[in-house]
């Protein structure tokens, strides 16, 4: 399942929501990957900090531009793919939601 968190506006809590969903699922022993599609790298930095703790681990990848094929590939490998998109109209936001199973 792919869950994309996006908005055309910055500062609305996209990264917070994406990381919290990923952490919740990891805590439930789900096989989850967090995709940071925002060049600010908030989710990636969060995932790095989390990897230094004793909390349940999760994978994180950074991907920019057209993310469709990457999301399709990750969706075939993980139970959940959580995507954090940047807060503006972007190629990531436009290509991410159109991934078919």
MOPAC internal coordinates of N, CA, C and O (Angstrom, degrees):
PM7 1SCF
backbone

  N    0.0000 0     0.00 0     0.00 0    0    0    0
  C    1.4386 1     0.00 0     0.00 0    1    0    0
  C    1.5240 1   108.02 1     0.00 0    2    1    0
  O    1.2310 1   120.89 1   -47.57 1    3    2    1
  N    1.3089 1   115.90 1   132.43 1    3    2    1
  C    1.4580 1   121.77 1   177.47 1    5    3    2
  C    1.5242 1   108.01 1  -104.48 1    6    5    3
  O    1.2310 1   121.18 1   -52.56 1    7    6    5
  N    1.3252 1   115.34 1   127.44 1    7    6    5
  C    1.4615 1   121.40 1   175.69 1    9    7    6
  C    1.5164 1   106.87 1  -120.62 1   10    9    7
  O    1.2310 1   120.50 1   -68.42 1   11   10    9
  N    1.3271 1   116.66 1   111.58 1   11   10    9
  C    1.4545 1   121.82 1  -179.43 1   13   11   10
  C    1.5186 1   109.14 1  -103.31 1   14   13   11
  O    1.2310 1   121.27 1   -52.68 1   15   14   13
  N    1.3274 1   115.17 1   127.32 1   15   14   13
  C    1.4587 1   121.57 1   177.28 1   17   15   14
  C    1.5217 1   106.61 1  -105.65 1   18   17   15
  O    1.2310 1   120.43 1   -65.84 1   19   18   17
  N    1.3250 1   116.78 1   114.16 1   19   18   17
  C    1.4523 1   120.30 1  -176.90 1   21   19   18
  C    1.5093 1   112.04 1  -149.31 1   22   21   19
  O    1.2310 1   121.66 1   -19.00 1   23   22   21
  N    1.3243 1   114.43 1   161.00 1   23   22   21
  C    1.4501 1   122.41 1   177.43 1   25   23   22
  C    1.5199 1   107.40 1  -164.10 1   26   25   23
  O    1.2310 1   120.43 1   -25.29 1   27   26   25
  N    1.2980 1   116.79 1   154.71 1   27   26   25
  C    1.4587 1   120.00 1   176.05 1   29   27   26
  C    1.5204 1   111.57 1   -83.08 1   30   29   27
  O    1.2310 1   120.26 1  -179.44 1   31   30   29
  N    1.3196 1   117.10 1     0.56 1   31   30   29
  C    1.4552 1   122.14 1  -179.06 1   33   31   30
  C    1.5278 1   109.77 1  -119.55 1   34   33   31
  O    1.2310 1   121.01 1   -40.63 1   35   34   33
  N    1.3067 1   115.68 1   139.37 1   35   34   33
  C    1.4597 1   120.23 1   176.46 1   37   35   34
  C    1.5159 1   111.66 1   -84.34 1   38   37   35
  O    1.2310 1   120.85 1   -17.83 1   39   38   37
  N    1.3250 1   115.98 1   162.17 1   39   38   37
  C    1.4549 1   121.10 1   174.10 1   41   39   38
  C    1.5125 1   116.31 1    75.08 1   42   41   39
  O    1.2310 1   120.07 1  -159.42 1   43   42   41
  N    1.3323 1   117.48 1    20.58 1   43   42   41
  C    1.4691 1   119.63 1  -178.08 1   45   43   42
  C    1.5305 1   112.65 1  -101.54 1   46   45   43
  O    1.2310 1   120.02 1  -178.39 1   47   46   45
  N    1.3303 1   117.57 1     1.61 1   47   46   45
  C    1.4599 1   120.69 1   176.07 1   49   47   46
  C    1.5153 1   115.17 1    99.35 1   50   49   47
  O    1.2310 1   119.93 1  -159.41 1   51   50   49
  N    1.3185 1   117.73 1    20.59 1   51   50   49
  C    1.4756 1   120.89 1  -178.60 1   53   51   50
  C    1.5239 1   112.02 1   -61.20 1   54   53   51
  O    1.2310 1   120.38 1   130.75 1   55   54   53
  N    1.3108 1   116.89 1   -49.25 1   55   54   53
  C    1.4704 1   120.21 1  -178.94 1   57   55   54
  C    1.5201 1   111.14 1   -65.19 1   58   57   55
  O    1.2310 1   120.60 1   140.00 1   59   58   57
  N    1.3049 1   116.46 1   -40.00 1   59   58   57
  C    1.4652 1   120.62 1   177.90 1   61   59   58
  C    1.5275 1   110.64 1   -61.50 1   62   61   59
  O    1.2310 1   120.63 1   134.67 1   63   62   61
  N    1.3072 1   116.40 1   -45.33 1   63   62   61
  C    1.4600 1   120.28 1   179.82 1   65   63   62
  C    1.5291 1   111.14 1   -65.89 1   66   65   63
  O    1.2310 1   120.28 1   134.85 1   67   66   65
  N    1.3289 1   117.08 1   -45.15 1   67   66   65
  C    1.4701 1   120.70 1  -179.26 1   69   67   66
  C    1.5300 1   111.11 1   -61.79 1   70   69   67
  O    1.2310 1   119.91 1   134.43 1   71   70   69
  N    1.3183 1   117.79 1   -45.57 1   71   70   69
  C    1.4685 1   120.04 1  -178.30 1   73   71   70
  C    1.5231 1   111.23 1   -68.96 1   74   73   71
  O    1.2310 1   120.04 1   144.90 1   75   74   73
  N    1.3165 1   117.53 1   -35.10 1   75   74   73
  C    1.4644 1   119.78 1   178.42 1   77   75   74
  C    1.5226 1   112.11 1   -69.76 1   78   77   75
  O    1.2310 1   119.99 1   141.50 1   79   78   77
  N    1.3166 1   117.63 1   -38.50 1   79   78   77
  C    1.4650 1   120.11 1   175.59 1   81   79   78
  C    1.5242 1   109.89 1   -63.80 1   82   81   79
  O    1.2310 1   120.52 1   134.67 1   83   82   81
  N    1.3361 1   116.61 1   -45.33 1   83   82   81
  C    1.4708 1   120.78 1   179.41 1   85   83   82
  C    1.5293 1   111.04 1   -61.34 1   86   85   83
  O    1.2310 1   120.13 1   135.88 1   87   86   85
  N    1.3262 1   117.36 1   -44.12 1   87   86   85
  C    1.4654 1   120.93 1   179.66 1   89   87   86
  C    1.5242 1   111.35 1   -64.52 1   90   89   87
  O    1.2310 1   120.36 1   138.87 1   91   90   89
  N    1.3133 1   116.93 1   -41.13 1   91   90   89
  C    1.4671 1   121.01 1   178.48 1   93   91   90
  C    1.5263 1   110.39 1   -60.15 1   94   93   91
  O    1.2310 1   120.78 1   131.64 1   95   94   93
  N    1.3335 1   116.12 1   -48.36 1   95   94   93
  C    1.4636 1   120.20 1  -178.74 1   97   95   94
  C    1.5309 1   111.48 1   -65.23 1   98   97   95
  O    1.2310 1   120.33 1   138.87 1   99   98   97
  N    1.3288 1   116.98 1   -41.13 1   99   98   97
  C    1.4706 1   119.99 1   177.41 1  101   99   98
  C    1.5288 1   110.47 1   -62.04 1  102  101   99
  O    1.2310 1   120.85 1   142.03 1  103  102  101
  N    1.3306 1   115.98 1   -37.97 1  103  102  101
  C    1.4586 1   120.72 1   177.32 1  105  103  102
  C    1.5118 1   113.40 1   -65.67 1  106  105  103
  O    1.2310 1   120.46 1   157.88 1  107  106  105
  N    1.3233 1   116.72 1   -22.12 1  107  106  105
  C    1.4669 1   122.58 1   177.02 1  109  107  106
  C    1.5277 1   111.20 1   -94.55 1  110  109  107
  O    1.2310 1   120.63 1  -164.28 1  111  110  109
  N    1.3516 1   116.41 1    15.72 1  111  110  109
  C    1.4720 1   124.00 1   178.79 1  113  111  110
  C    1.5245 1   112.98 1    61.69 1  114  113  111
  O    1.2310 1   120.52 1  -148.11 1  115  114  113
  N    1.3132 1   116.61 1    31.89 1  115  114  113
  C    1.4582 1   121.21 1   175.51 1  117  115  114
  C    1.5276 1   108.59 1   -87.55 1  118  117  115
  O    1.2310 1   120.97 1   -28.30 1  119  118  117
  N    1.3117 1   115.75 1   151.70 1  119  118  117
  C    1.4603 1   122.91 1   179.06 1  121  119  118
  C    1.5262 1   106.85 1   -87.28 1  122  121  119
  O    1.2310 1   120.33 1   -79.41 1  123  122  121
  N    1.3418 1   116.98 1   100.59 1  123  122  121
  C    1.4536 1   122.54 1  -169.45 1  125  123  122
  C    1.5252 1   111.39 1  -126.69 1  126  125  123
  O    1.2310 1   121.20 1   -35.76 1  127  126  125
  N    1.3271 1   115.31 1   144.24 1  127  126  125
  C    1.4596 1   121.74 1   173.44 1  129  127  126
  C    1.5253 1   107.59 1  -127.33 1  130  129  127
  O    1.2310 1   121.29 1   -41.26 1  131  130  129
  N    1.3136 1   115.14 1   138.74 1  131  130  129
  C    1.4588 1   122.52 1   177.49 1  133  131  130
  C    1.5250 1   107.47 1  -103.43 1  134  133  131
  O    1.2310 1   120.23 1   -55.04 1  135  134  133
  N    1.3298 1   117.16 1   124.96 1  135  134  133
  C    1.4611 1   121.86 1   178.67 1  137  135  134
  C    1.5233 1   107.73 1  -106.11 1  138  137  135
  O    1.2310 1   120.94 1   -62.12 1  139  138  137
  N    1.3179 1   115.81 1   117.88 1  139  138  137
  C    1.4581 1   121.60 1   178.07 1  141  139  138
  C    1.5241 1   107.73 1   -94.86 1  142  141  139
  O    1.2310 1   120.44 1   -75.93 1  143  142  141
  N    1.3199 1   116.76 1   104.07 1  143  142  141
  C    1.4610 1   122.28 1  -179.72 1  145  143  142
  C    1.5253 1   110.93 1  -105.62 1  146  145  143
  O    1.2310 1   121.11 1  -155.28 1  147  146  145
  N    1.3133 1   115.48 1    24.72 1  147  146  145
  C    1.4642 1   122.55 1   179.93 1  149  147  146
  C    1.5260 1   108.13 1  -121.07 1  150  149  147
  O    1.2310 1   120.34 1   -56.71 1  151  150  149
  N    1.3194 1   116.96 1   123.29 1  151  150  149
  C    1.4732 1   121.54 1  -176.17 1  153  151  150
  C    1.5255 1   113.48 1   -65.36 1  154  153  151
  O    1.2310 1   119.33 1   169.29 1  155  154  153
  N    1.3220 1   118.89 1   -10.71 1  155  154  153
  C    1.4629 1   120.82 1   174.02 1  157  155  154
  C    1.5273 1   111.32 1   -71.59 1  158  157  155
  O    1.2310 1   120.35 1   160.72 1  159  158  157
  N    1.3198 1   116.93 1   -19.28 1  159  158  157
  C    1.4699 1   124.07 1   174.64 1  161  159  158
  C    1.5299 1   114.68 1    63.18 1  162  161  159
  O    1.2310 1   119.87 1  -152.85 1  163  162  161
  N    1.2909 1   117.85 1    27.15 1  163  162  161
  C    1.4632 1   120.55 1   179.52 1  165  163  162
  C    1.5251 1   111.59 1   -59.49 1  166  165  163
  O    1.2310 1   120.26 1   131.85 1  167  166  165
  N    1.3178 1   117.11 1   -48.15 1  167  166  165
  C    1.4691 1   120.47 1  -178.70 1  169  167  166
  C    1.5215 1   111.68 1   -67.25 1  170  169  167
  O    1.2310 1   120.13 1   141.44 1  171  170  169
  N    1.3153 1   117.35 1   -38.56 1  171  170  169
  C    1.4695 1   120.72 1   177.97 1  173  171  170
  C    1.5189 1   111.17 1   -64.07 1  174  173  171
  O    1.2310 1   120.51 1   136.78 1  175  174  173
  N    1.3196 1   116.62 1   -43.22 1  175  174  173
  C    1.4658 1   120.40 1   177.91 1  177  175  174
  C    1.5192 1   110.41 1   -63.15 1  178  177  175
  O    1.2310 1   120.34 1   139.09 1  179  178  177
  N    1.3257 1   116.95 1   -40.91 1  179  178  177
  C    1.4613 1   121.14 1   177.78 1  181  179  178
  C    1.5354 1   110.03 1   -61.75 1  182  181  179
  O    1.2310 1   120.54 1   134.13 1  183  182  181
  N    1.3349 1   116.58 1   -45.87 1  183  182  181
  C    1.4677 1   120.70 1  -179.05 1  185  183  182
  C    1.5233 1   110.99 1   -63.08 1  186  185  183
  O    1.2310 1   120.27 1   141.74 1  187  186  185
  N    1.3297 1   117.10 1   -38.26 1  187  186  185
  C    1.4665 1   119.96 1   177.86 1  189  187  186
  C    1.5290 1   109.99 1   -63.60 1  190  189  187
  O    1.2310 1   120.37 1   132.59 1  191  190  189
  N    1.3190 1   116.90 1   -47.41 1  191  190  189
  C    1.4657 1   120.12 1   178.44 1  193  191  190
  C    1.5267 1   111.12 1   -59.91 1  194  193  191
  O    1.2310 1   120.31 1   139.73 1  195  194  193
  N    1.3200 1   117.00 1   -40.27 1  195  194  193
  C    1.4684 1   121.25 1   179.46 1  197  195  194
  C    1.5246 1   111.21 1   -64.93 1  198  197  195
  O    1.2310 1   120.28 1   144.45 1  199  198  197
  N    1.3353 1   117.07 1   -35.55 1  199  198  197
  C    1.4649 1   120.33 1  -178.68 1  201  199  198
  C    1.5238 1   112.14 1   -64.23 1  202  201  199
  O    1.2310 1   120.56 1   160.92 1  203  202  201
  N    1.3175 1   116.54 1   -19.08 1  203  202  201
  C    1.4629 1   121.67 1   179.07 1  205  203  202
  C    1.5289 1   111.63 1   -87.10 1  206  205  203
  O    1.2310 1   120.13 1  -178.91 1  207  206  205
  N    1.3275 1   117.36 1     1.09 1  207  206  205
  C    1.4637 1   121.35 1  -177.84 1  209  207  206
  C    1.5278 1   110.13 1  -108.01 1  210  209  207
  O    1.2310 1   121.33 1     0.27 1  211  210  209
  N    1.3148 1   115.07 1  -179.73 1  211  210  209
  C    1.4575 1   120.32 1   177.86 1  213  211  210
  C    1.5327 1   112.01 1   -95.37 1  214  213  211
  O    1.2310 1   120.37 1  -167.92 1  215  214  213
  N    1.3312 1   116.90 1    12.08 1  215  214  213
  C    1.4589 1   121.36 1   178.94 1  217  215  214
  C    1.5252 1   110.25 1   -74.98 1  218  217  215
  O    1.2310 1   120.13 1   -21.58 1  219  218  217
  N    1.3370 1   117.36 1   158.42 1  219  218  217
  C    1.4677 1   119.61 1   178.49 1  221  219  218
  C    1.5326 1   111.33 1   -53.91 1  222  221  219
  O    1.2310 1   121.00 1   -47.08 1  223  222  221
  N    1.3124 1   115.70 1   132.92 1  223  222  221
  C    1.4537 1   121.25 1  -175.44 1  225  223  222
  C    1.5204 1   111.79 1   -82.56 1  226  225  223
  O    1.2310 1   121.35 1   -25.59 1  227  226  225
  N    1.3237 1   115.02 1   154.41 1  227  226  225
  C    1.4482 1   121.59 1   174.08 1  229  227  226
  C    1.5191 1   108.38 1  -146.41 1  230  229  227
  O    1.2310 1   121.19 1   -26.37 1  231  230  229
  N    1.3122 1   115.34 1   153.63 1  231  230  229
  C    1.4635 1   120.77 1  -179.89 1  233  231  230
  C    1.5208 1   109.16 1   -81.90 1  234  233  231
  O    1.2310 1   121.11 1   -28.84 1  235  234  233
  N    1.3283 1   115.48 1   151.16 1  235  234  233
  C    1.4533 1   121.14 1   176.15 1  237  235  234
  C    1.5193 1   108.50 1  -142.11 1  238  237  235
  O    1.2310 1   120.81 1   -46.16 1  239  238  237
  N    1.3341 1   116.05 1   133.84 1  239  238  237
  C    1.4591 1   121.20 1   176.23 1  241  239  238
  C    1.5212 1   108.53 1  -130.19 1  242  241  239
  O    1.2310 1   121.41 1   -29.44 1  243  242  241
  N    1.3234 1   114.91 1   150.56 1  243  242  241
  C    1.4550 1   121.27 1   174.00 1  245  243  242
  C    1.5171 1   108.08 1  -104.57 1  246  245  243
  O    1.2310 1   120.48 1   -47.01 1  247  246  245
  N    1.3223 1   116.68 1   132.99 1  247  246  245
  C    1.4655 1   121.32 1   179.06 1  249  247  246
  C    1.5179 1   107.90 1  -147.42 1  250  249  247
  O    1.2310 1   121.07 1   -46.86 1  251  250  249
  N    1.3317 1   115.56 1   133.14 1  251  250  249
  C    1.4604 1   120.95 1  -178.90 1  253  251  250
  C    1.5184 1   110.36 1  -126.20 1  254  253  251
  O    1.2310 1   121.02 1   -10.13 1  255  254  253
  N    1.3087 1   115.66 1   169.87 1  255  254  253
  C    1.4601 1   124.82 1  -179.35 1  257  255  254
  C    1.5298 1   109.26 1    70.67 1  258  257  255
  O    1.2310 1   119.45 1    46.30 1  259  258  257
  N    1.3224 1   118.65 1  -133.70 1  259  258  257
  C    1.4623 1   121.07 1  -177.76 1  261  259  258
  C    1.5327 1   108.48 1   -77.12 1  262  261  259
  O    1.2310 1   120.42 1   -69.73 1  263  262  261
  N    1.3359 1   116.79 1   110.27 1  263  262  261
  C    1.4695 1   121.30 1  -174.66 1  265  263  262
  C    1.5216 1   112.90 1   -99.39 1  266  265  263
  O    1.2310 1   119.92 1  -178.22 1  267  266  265
  N    1.3230 1   117.76 1     1.78 1  267  266  265
  C    1.4641 1   121.53 1  -173.88 1  269  267  266
  C    1.5286 1   113.11 1   -56.37 1  270  269  267
  O    1.2310 1   119.64 1   126.76 1  271  270  269
  N    1.3315 1   118.29 1   -53.24 1  271  270  269
  C    1.4720 1   120.80 1  -176.66 1  273  271  270
  C    1.5257 1   111.78 1   -65.72 1  274  273  271
  O    1.2310 1   120.63 1   142.41 1  275  274  273
  N    1.3110 1   116.40 1   -37.59 1  275  274  273
  C    1.4634 1   119.66 1   177.77 1  277  275  274
  C    1.5178 1   110.49 1   -62.97 1  278  277  275
  O    1.2310 1   120.27 1   136.44 1  279  278  277
  N    1.3244 1   117.08 1   -43.56 1  279  278  277
  C    1.4663 1   120.11 1   179.45 1  281  279  278
  C    1.5212 1   111.38 1   -65.78 1  282  281  279
  O    1.2310 1   120.11 1   141.34 1  283  282  281
  N    1.3188 1   117.39 1   -38.66 1  283  282  281
  C    1.4628 1   120.42 1   176.74 1  285  283  282
  C    1.5338 1   110.12 1   -61.24 1  286  285  283
  O    1.2310 1   120.30 1   134.76 1  287  286  285
  N    1.3175 1   117.02 1   -45.24 1  287  286  285
  C    1.4621 1   121.13 1   179.95 1  289  287  286
  C    1.5278 1   110.99 1   -63.69 1  290  289  287
  O    1.2310 1   120.36 1   131.45 1  291  290  289
  N    1.3198 1   116.92 1   -48.55 1  291  290  289
  C    1.4610 1   120.14 1  -179.27 1  293  291  290
  C    1.5270 1   111.66 1   -63.94 1  294  293  291
  O    1.2310 1   120.52 1   145.44 1  295  294  293
  N    1.3214 1   116.61 1   -34.56 1  295  294  293
  C    1.4694 1   120.78 1   179.27 1  297  295  294
  C    1.5286 1   111.51 1   -64.44 1  298  297  295
  O    1.2310 1   120.52 1   151.84 1  299  298  297
  N    1.3224 1   116.61 1   -28.16 1  299  298  297
  C    1.4717 1   119.39 1   178.14 1  301  299  298
  C    1.5337 1   111.74 1   -81.23 1  302  301  299
  O    1.2310 1   120.12 1   168.20 1  303  302  301
  N    1.3251 1   117.37 1   -11.80 1  303  302  301
  C    1.4681 1   121.84 1  -176.62 1  305  303  302
  C    1.5246 1   114.18 1  -108.22 1  306  305  303
  O    1.2310 1   120.20 1   155.23 1  307  306  305
  N    1.3133 1   117.23 1   -24.77 1  307  306  305
  C    1.4656 1   122.03 1  -175.16 1  309  307  306
  C    1.5172 1   110.20 1  -121.70 1  310  309  307
  O    1.2310 1   121.16 1   -25.25 1  311  310  309
  N    1.3432 1   115.39 1   154.75 1  311  310  309
  C    1.4579 1   119.98 1   174.17 1  313  311  310
  C    1.5283 1   110.62 1   -68.72 1  314  313  311
  O    1.2310 1   120.91 1   139.50 1  315  314  313
  N    1.3274 1   115.86 1   -40.50 1  315  314  313
  C    1.4593 1   121.61 1  -177.02 1  317  315  314
  C    1.5269 1   110.07 1  -133.36 1  318  317  315
  O    1.2310 1   121.23 1   -45.86 1  319  318  317
  N    1.3198 1   115.25 1   134.14 1  319  318  317
  C    1.4621 1   123.06 1   174.10 1  321  319  318
  C    1.5249 1   105.98 1  -118.97 1  322  321  319
  O    1.2310 1   120.64 1   -67.27 1  323  322  321
  N    1.3234 1   116.38 1   112.73 1  323  322  321
  C    1.4542 1   121.50 1  -179.20 1  325  323  322
  C    1.5297 1   107.19 1  -104.53 1  326  325  323
  O    1.2310 1   120.63 1   -55.82 1  327  326  325
  N    1.3381 1   116.40 1   124.18 1  327  326  325
  C    1.4602 1   121.68 1  -173.96 1  329  327  326
  C    1.5260 1   109.82 1  -114.73 1  330  329  327
  O    1.2310 1   121.14 1   -52.49 1  331  330  329
  N    1.3272 1   115.42 1   127.51 1  331  330  329
  C    1.4611 1   122.75 1   176.08 1  333  331  330
  C    1.5316 1   107.70 1  -106.74 1  334  333  331
  O    1.2310 1   120.46 1   -72.09 1  335  334  333
  N    1.3419 1   116.73 1   107.91 1  335  334  333
  C    1.4668 1   121.47 1   179.51 1  337  335  334
  C    1.5262 1   110.44 1   -97.50 1  338  337  335
  O    1.2310 1   121.42 1   -22.74 1  339  338  337
  N    1.3188 1   114.89 1   157.26 1  339  338  337
  C    1.4618 1   120.42 1  -179.77 1  341  339  338
  C    1.5235 1   112.07 1   -72.49 1  342  341  339
  O    1.2310 1   120.93 1   -17.78 1  343  342  341
  N    1.3172 1   115.82 1   162.22 1  343  342  341
  C    1.4551 1   122.44 1  -175.21 1  345  343  342
  C    1.5089 1   114.12 1   -90.03 1  346  345  343
  O    1.2310 1   120.70 1  -117.53 1  347  346  345
  N    1.2963 1   116.26 1    62.47 1  347  346  345
  C    1.4705 1   122.15 1   173.54 1  349  347  346
  C    1.5200 1   107.56 1  -166.76 1  350  349  347
  O    1.2310 1   120.58 1   -11.87 1  351  350  349
  N    1.3065 1   116.50 1   168.13 1  351  350  349
  C    1.4573 1   120.55 1   175.70 1  353  351  350
  C    1.5249 1   107.15 1   -69.67 1  354  353  351
  O    1.2310 1   120.37 1   -65.67 1  355  354  353
  N    1.3219 1   116.90 1   114.33 1  355  354  353
  C    1.4674 1   120.88 1  -173.31 1  357  355  354
  C    1.5262 1   110.63 1  -140.20 1  358  357  355
  O    1.2310 1   121.13 1   -14.21 1  359  358  357
  N    1.3110 1   115.45 1   165.79 1  359  358  357
  C    1.4751 1   120.25 1   177.15 1  361  359  358
  C    1.5263 1   110.29 1   -63.84 1  362  361  359
  O    1.2310 1   120.10 1   145.98 1  363  362  361
  N    1.3222 1   117.42 1   -34.02 1  363  362  361
  C    1.4683 1   120.56 1   177.79 1  365  363  362
  C    1.5241 1   110.85 1   -63.54 1  366  365  363
  O    1.2310 1   120.99 1   135.21 1  367  366  365
  N    1.3267 1   115.72 1   -44.79 1  367  366  365
  C    1.4618 1   120.21 1  -179.82 1  369  367  366
  C    1.5279 1   111.22 1   -68.40 1  370  369  367
  O    1.2310 1   120.25 1   147.50 1  371  370  369
  N    1.3146 1   117.13 1   -32.50 1  371  370  369
  C    1.4649 1   120.65 1  -178.96 1  373  371  370
  C    1.5399 1   112.60 1   -79.12 1  374  373  371
  O    1.2310 1   119.46 1   147.48 1  375  374  373
  N    1.3261 1   118.64 1   -32.52 1  375  374  373
  C    1.4752 1   120.49 1  -177.13 1  377  375  374
  C    1.5219 1   113.06 1   -92.53 1  378  377  375
  O    1.2310 1   119.75 1   153.73 1  379  378  377
  N    1.2959 1   118.08 1   -26.27 1  379  378  377
  C    1.4644 1   121.16 1  -176.80 1  381  379  378
  C    1.5032 1   116.30 1   -63.26 1  382  381  379
  O    1.2310 1   118.96 1   135.34 1  383  382  381
  N    1.3370 1   119.60 1   -44.66 1  383  382  381
  C    1.4634 1   119.82 1  -175.42 1  385  383  382
  C    1.5224 1   114.88 1   -72.13 1  386  385  383
  O    1.2310 1   119.42 1   169.57 1  387  386  385
  N    1.2996 1   118.71 1   -10.43 1  387  386  385
  C    1.4640 1   120.72 1  -173.53 1  389  387  386
  C    1.5123 1   113.29 1  -102.82 1  390  389  387
  O    1.2310 1   120.98 1  -141.97 1  391  390  389
  N    1.3098 1   115.73 1    38.03 1  391  390  389
  C    1.4522 1   121.74 1   178.85 1  393  391  390
  C    1.5189 1   108.28 1   -94.77 1  394  393  391
  O    1.2310 1   120.54 1   -57.16 1  395  394  393
  N    1.3130 1   116.57 1   122.84 1  395  394  393
  C    1.4527 1   119.55 1   177.59 1  397  395  394
  C    1.5309 1   109.05 1   -94.37 1  398  397  395
  O    1.2310 1   119.77 1   -29.71 1  399  398  397
  N    1.3400 1   118.05 1   150.29 1  399  398  397
  C    1.4629 1   121.34 1  -177.70 1  401  399  398
  C    1.5130 1   112.98 1   -65.80 1  402  401  399
  O    1.2310 1   120.10 1   180.00 1  403  402  401

